[in-house]
Amino acid sequence: MPDTMAVPDEAPARRSATTGLVRPLVAPANPGVRLAEIAHEAKLNLRGDLSDPGFGAAAAGALGLDLPARPGIAVADGAAALWLGPTEWLVVGGVDREADLASRLLGALAGRHFAVTNVTDNWTVLALAGPKALDVLAKGCPLDLHPRAFPAGSVAQSMIVQADVVLHRTDDMDGAPRLRIYVRRSFAQYLWDWLADAALEYGVGEG
């Protein structure tokens, strides 16, 4: 009788990178900092050459935005392109949209010199916001985070303590900064714990 192998009825459920941590965070009514994970947001690493006008035009048509040619951010129609280098971008675009975004890019860029890599499950996103958010980051990040040097819309690769990150200051709400911290999944729980601890003196809530 031939050997048989059981096949699961369905794929195992995806787990967020911070599953298992103590939740929710205990906070006063108006915490100085809010912390949350944005799990399973689509993230694609895109490489190509903007000196080839056909590459830029094709990518723009697929994403609905022009790829930034210098450090910065471009956003349109729920998608964003974060500048990582002269020929590299991190394309993000909503929860569970990686297959759609990849399909659009692959179709538009077919025949050109490019690379699209799905890194959705390799990275996660920690959202940090509140009037004391920059004070928390200043405890462990070497960047100059003053609004003159790092205004809303800025993107930079750096470190927070021992974790490599891509830091994106998205915008301000009621005068308080809002940031997205892209971190490798293997460092997500470490960084979550560090941020939560660093924010304790200001009051930290989840959300």
C-alpha positions as CSV (number, residue, x, y, z in Angstrom):
1,M,0.0,0.0,0.0
2,P,1.6,3.3,-1.0
3,D,2.5,5.9,1.6
4,T,0.1,8.7,2.0
5,M,0.5,12.2,3.5
6,A,-2.2,14.1,5.2
7,V,-3.0,17.4,3.5
8,P,-4.4,20.2,5.8
9,D,-7.8,21.4,4.8
10,E,-6.6,25.0,4.9
11,A,-3.5,27.1,5.5
12,P,-2.7,28.0,9.1
13,A,-4.0,31.4,10.2
14,R,-1.5,34.2,10.0
15,R,-0.2,35.6,13.3
16,S,0.7,39.1,14.0
17,A,4.3,39.8,15.0
18,T,3.3,41.0,18.5
19,T,0.9,38.1,19.3
20,G,1.3,37.0,22.9
21,L,2.5,40.2,24.3
22,V,0.6,41.7,27.3
23,R,-2.4,43.6,25.9
24,P,-3.9,46.0,26.2
25,L,-1.5,48.6,27.4
26,V,-2.7,50.3,30.6
27,A,-2.9,54.1,30.1
28,P,-4.3,57.2,31.6
29,A,-7.3,58.9,29.9
30,N,-5.0,61.1,27.7
31,P,-1.7,59.2,27.2
32,G,1.3,61.0,25.8
33,V,2.0,58.1,23.5
34,R,-0.1,55.5,21.6
35,L,1.4,52.3,20.2
36,A,-0.2,49.8,17.9
37,E,0.8,47.1,15.3
38,I,-0.5,47.3,11.8
39,A,-0.3,43.6,11.0
40,H,-0.2,42.1,7.5
41,E,0.1,45.4,5.6
42,A,1.2,44.7,2.0
43,K,5.0,45.5,1.6
44,L,6.9,45.0,-1.6
45,N,10.6,45.8,-2.3
46,L,10.8,47.4,-5.7
47,R,14.1,47.9,-7.5
48,G,14.6,49.6,-10.9
49,D,16.3,52.6,-12.6
50,L,14.5,55.9,-12.8
51,S,16.9,57.0,-15.5
52,D,14.9,54.7,-17.7
53,P,11.8,56.9,-18.3
54,G,9.8,53.8,-19.3
55,F,10.4,52.2,-15.9
56,G,9.1,55.2,-13.9
57,A,6.1,55.7,-16.1
58,A,5.1,52.0,-15.9
59,A,5.5,51.9,-12.2
60,A,3.5,55.1,-11.8
61,G,0.7,53.6,-13.9
62,A,0.6,50.5,-11.8
63,L,0.6,52.2,-8.5
64,G,-1.1,55.5,-9.2
65,L,1.8,57.5,-7.9
66,D,5.2,58.7,-9.1
67,L,8.1,56.9,-7.4
68,P,10.1,59.5,-5.3
69,A,13.5,60.3,-6.8
70,R,15.0,61.5,-3.5
71,P,14.5,60.7,0.2
72,G,10.8,61.2,0.8
73,I,7.4,59.7,0.3
74,A,4.7,59.6,-2.4
75,V,1.2,58.5,-1.7
76,A,-1.9,58.0,-3.8
77,D,-5.0,55.7,-3.8
78,G,-4.1,53.9,-0.6
79,A,-0.6,53.0,-1.8
80,A,2.7,54.6,-0.9
81,A,6.3,54.3,-2.0
82,L,9.1,54.9,0.5
83,W,12.4,55.9,-0.9
84,L,15.2,53.5,0.4
85,G,17.9,54.4,-2.2
86,P,18.4,55.7,-5.7
87,T,17.1,52.4,-7.2
88,E,15.1,51.0,-4.3
89,W,11.6,51.6,-2.8
90,L,9.4,50.0,-0.3
91,V,5.9,49.9,-1.7
92,V,3.1,49.6,0.9
93,G,-0.6,49.5,0.3
94,G,-3.1,48.3,2.8
95,V,-3.7,45.0,4.6
96,D,-3.6,41.8,2.5
97,R,-3.0,43.7,-0.8
98,E,0.4,42.3,-1.6
99,A,-0.8,39.9,-4.4
100,D,-2.8,42.7,-6.1
101,L,0.1,45.2,-6.0
102,A,2.6,42.6,-7.1
103,S,0.4,41.6,-10.0
104,R,0.0,45.2,-11.2
105,L,3.7,45.9,-11.0
106,L,4.7,42.7,-12.7
107,G,2.3,43.3,-15.5
108,A,3.3,46.9,-16.0
109,L,7.0,46.3,-15.9
110,A,7.2,43.2,-18.0
111,G,10.2,43.3,-20.3
112,R,12.1,45.9,-18.3
113,H,15.0,45.6,-15.9
114,F,13.4,45.4,-12.4
115,A,12.8,43.3,-9.4
116,V,9.7,43.0,-7.2
117,T,10.0,41.0,-3.9
118,N,7.2,40.4,-1.5
119,V,8.4,41.2,2.0
120,T,5.0,41.5,3.7
121,D,5.7,38.7,6.2
122,N,9.4,39.7,6.7
123,W,8.5,43.1,8.1
124,T,5.7,44.5,10.3
125,V,4.6,48.0,11.1
126,L,4.5,49.6,14.5
127,A,2.4,52.8,14.7
128,L,3.6,55.4,17.2
129,A,1.7,58.6,17.8
130,G,1.1,61.3,20.4
131,P,2.6,64.5,21.7
132,K,5.5,62.6,23.3
133,A,6.2,60.2,20.5
134,L,9.4,62.0,19.4
135,D,10.6,62.1,23.0
136,V,10.3,58.3,23.1
137,L,12.2,57.8,19.9
138,A,14.9,60.2,20.9
139,K,15.8,57.8,23.8
140,G,17.0,55.2,21.3
141,C,17.2,56.6,17.8
142,P,20.3,58.6,16.6
143,L,18.3,60.7,14.0
144,D,17.6,64.3,14.5
145,L,13.8,64.1,14.8
146,H,13.1,67.8,15.2
147,P,10.4,68.9,12.7
148,R,13.0,71.2,11.0
149,A,15.1,68.1,10.2
150,F,12.4,65.4,10.0
151,P,9.1,66.9,9.1
152,A,5.9,65.1,8.2
153,G,6.4,63.1,5.0
154,S,10.0,62.2,5.9
155,V,11.5,58.7,5.5
156,A,14.8,57.4,6.8
157,Q,16.6,54.1,7.5
158,S,18.1,54.1,10.9
159,M,18.2,52.1,14.2
160,I,16.1,52.2,17.4
161,V,18.3,50.7,20.0
162,Q,19.4,47.4,18.5
163,A,16.7,47.2,15.8
164,D,17.2,48.2,12.1
165,V,14.1,50.2,11.1
166,V,12.6,52.3,8.3
167,L,11.1,55.3,10.0
168,H,8.3,57.3,8.3
169,R,6.7,60.4,9.8
170,T,3.3,60.3,8.1
171,D,1.6,63.4,9.3
172,D,0.6,65.3,12.4
173,M,-2.8,65.2,14.1
174,D,-3.8,68.1,16.5
175,G,-0.2,69.1,16.6
176,A,1.1,65.6,17.6
177,P,3.3,63.5,15.3
178,R,2.2,60.2,13.8
179,L,4.9,57.7,12.7
180,R,5.2,54.3,11.2
181,I,8.1,52.1,12.1
182,Y,8.9,49.3,9.7
183,V,10.9,46.6,11.5
184,R,11.8,43.0,10.7
185,R,9.5,40.5,12.2
186,S,12.2,38.9,14.3
187,F,12.8,42.2,16.1
188,A,9.1,43.3,16.4
189,Q,8.5,42.0,20.0
190,Y,11.8,43.4,21.2
191,L,11.0,46.8,19.8
192,W,7.4,46.8,21.0
193,D,8.6,46.1,24.6
194,W,11.3,48.8,24.3
195,L,8.9,51.4,23.0
196,A,6.2,50.6,25.6
197,D,8.8,50.8,28.4
198,A,10.3,54.0,27.1
199,A,6.9,55.6,27.0
200,L,5.8,54.7,30.5
201,E,6.8,58.0,32.0
202,Y,4.4,59.8,29.5
203,G,1.5,57.4,29.8
204,V,1.2,54.9,26.9
205,G,-2.0,53.4,25.5
206,E,-2.7,51.1,22.6
207,G,-4.4,52.4,19.5
